Amino acid sequence: MTKGGTKSVLIACEYSGVVRRAFEAIGWDAYSCDILPSEDNSPKHLMCDVRDPIKMYQWDLMIAHPPCTYLCSSGLHWNKTRPERAFLTERSLEFVRELMNAPIPRIAIENPIGCISSRIRKPEQIIQPWQFGHGETKATCLWLKGLPPLVPTDIVEGRESRIHMMPPGPNRWKERSRTYTGIGNAMAAQWGNL
C-alpha cells in the first residue's frame, strides 16, 4: 500500500493497534489486520483474513503475530489427549509458513516458545519485555527476514511473570497475546529506519 514514497507496514494478526500506532507515530503508512475488530476503532485496521491484503497490496514490511493457541509449548501437551488439537497445530504451522514466505522484503514473525522452532526453524532472537521497559518476563521468539535482531532499549529490574500467572477469565487470551508498547516502539524505531 505504499503511497507517494511513504513506506507501508502490515501488522498481521493484531487487534490491539499497539505496533500499528508505533509505526504511525514515525510516519509510516501502517495497517493492522485481524479477523477481530480493532480495540481502538482505527480506520487503518483491516478486518479480514490477512492473506487477502498480502496478495492485494505491495508492502515494505510485515510484522505478524500468528495465533499461538496451537503452537506454543504451554498448549502442545494437550495434543496427545485431544487429536483435534494436533490437526489444528498442523494448520497453524502451515499458516506460519505462508506468512514467512509472503512476497514482502522484510518480515518478522512473533510467537512464544513452541513448535515453530522445532517444526519450521529456530528463531533469530528471543526477547523479553524487561529488555524494553516492562518489569515482566514473557519469552518471545522472533523469526526474521531482511531485519536485524532488536536491540534492548530499557532493561529494568523487578521482573515478574504476570502474564503466566493471570487468572482464568474470558479475556485472558487477549491480554496474554497483547504486544508490549516498549517492544512495539522498539520495532518502529529500529526497523522503521532501515
Secondary structure, 3 states (H helix, E strand, C coil): CCECCECEEEEECCCCCHHHHHHHHCCCEEEEEECCCCCCCCCCEEECCCHHHHHHCCCCEEEECCCCCCCEHHHHHHHHCCHHHHHHHHHHHHHHHHHHCCCCCEEEEEEECEHHHHHCCCCCEEECHHHECCCECCCEEEEEECCCCCCCCECCCCCECCCCCCCCCCCHHHHHHCCCHHHHHHHHHHHCCC
